[in-house]
Amino acid sequence: MACAPAAWAACYVVYDNAQQVVYRSQTPPVDLSKPLHETLPGIAPGGALVFSLGNSGCEREFNRLPATDTLRHGAAQRTRTAASRRLKRS
């Protein structure tokens, strides 16, 4: 039986309200379990998040986002999820 591909992007790019790249990484800049309209304005007011399946251009990360609770929460959530996956495999 074939497995379905995972539902995540390979590259996340955040543009500010002046259309300048302020973030580029293979790690989501916000907690994706919440709607983007709730999380993105906290890190890039008036900005946009673009994500793609290809990782071209994401080899070199770029981050000019402010350190916010949204970013820390997203990172904490990813860490908990990764840890629970490792525990399930054991």
C-alpha positions as CSV (number, residue, x, y, z in Angstrom):
1,M,0.0,0.0,0.0
2,A,1.4,3.4,-1.0
3,C,1.7,6.2,1.6
4,A,0.3,9.6,1.0
5,P,2.8,12.5,0.9
6,A,3.1,14.5,4.1
7,A,1.2,17.8,4.1
8,W,3.9,20.5,4.6
9,A,5.9,22.8,2.4
10,A,9.6,22.7,1.8
11,C,10.2,26.4,1.7
12,Y,8.5,29.3,3.6
13,V,9.0,32.9,2.5
14,V,7.6,35.9,4.3
15,Y,7.3,39.3,2.6
16,D,6.8,42.5,4.5
17,N,4.3,45.2,3.5
18,A,6.9,46.7,1.2
19,Q,7.3,43.3,-0.7
20,Q,10.8,42.7,0.8
21,V,11.8,39.2,1.9
22,V,12.1,39.2,5.7
23,Y,12.1,35.4,6.2
24,R,13.1,32.3,4.2
25,S,13.5,28.9,5.6
26,Q,12.4,25.3,5.5
27,T,10.9,25.9,9.0
28,P,7.5,27.5,9.2
29,P,7.7,31.0,10.7
30,V,4.4,30.7,12.6
31,D,2.3,28.0,14.3
32,L,0.5,26.5,11.3
33,S,-2.1,24.8,13.4
34,K,-3.7,28.3,13.7
35,P,-5.2,30.3,10.8
36,L,-2.6,32.5,9.1
37,H,-4.7,35.6,9.5
38,E,-4.3,35.2,13.2
39,T,-0.5,34.6,13.3
40,L,1.1,36.3,10.4
41,P,0.2,39.9,11.4
42,G,2.1,39.4,14.6
43,I,5.4,38.9,12.8
44,A,4.9,40.8,9.5
45,P,2.0,43.3,9.6
46,G,0.6,43.7,6.1
47,G,2.9,41.0,4.9
48,A,2.4,37.7,3.1
49,L,3.5,34.1,3.6
50,V,4.3,32.1,0.5
51,F,5.2,28.5,0.7
52,S,6.1,25.9,-1.9
53,L,6.9,22.2,-2.2
54,G,10.3,22.9,-3.8
55,N,13.2,24.0,-1.6
56,S,15.1,25.9,-4.2
57,G,16.3,29.1,-2.7
58,C,15.8,27.9,0.9
59,E,19.3,26.4,1.2
60,R,20.4,29.6,2.8
61,E,18.0,30.7,5.6
62,F,17.2,34.4,6.1
63,N,15.4,35.8,9.1
64,R,14.7,39.5,9.9
65,L,11.6,38.8,11.8
66,P,11.2,40.0,15.4
67,A,11.5,37.4,18.1
68,T,7.9,37.0,19.2
69,D,5.8,34.6,21.2
70,T,4.2,33.4,18.0
71,L,7.6,32.3,16.7
72,R,8.6,30.7,20.0
73,H,5.2,28.9,20.3
74,G,5.6,27.5,16.7
75,A,9.1,26.2,17.4
76,A,7.9,24.7,20.7
77,Q,5.0,23.0,19.0
78,R,7.4,21.6,16.3
79,T,9.7,20.3,19.0
80,R,6.9,18.6,20.9
81,T,5.6,17.0,17.6
82,A,9.0,15.7,16.6
83,A,9.6,14.3,20.1
84,S,6.2,12.5,20.1
85,R,7.1,11.0,16.7
86,R,10.4,9.7,18.0
87,L,8.6,8.2,21.0
88,K,6.0,6.4,18.8
89,R,8.8,4.9,16.7
90,S,10.6,3.5,19.8
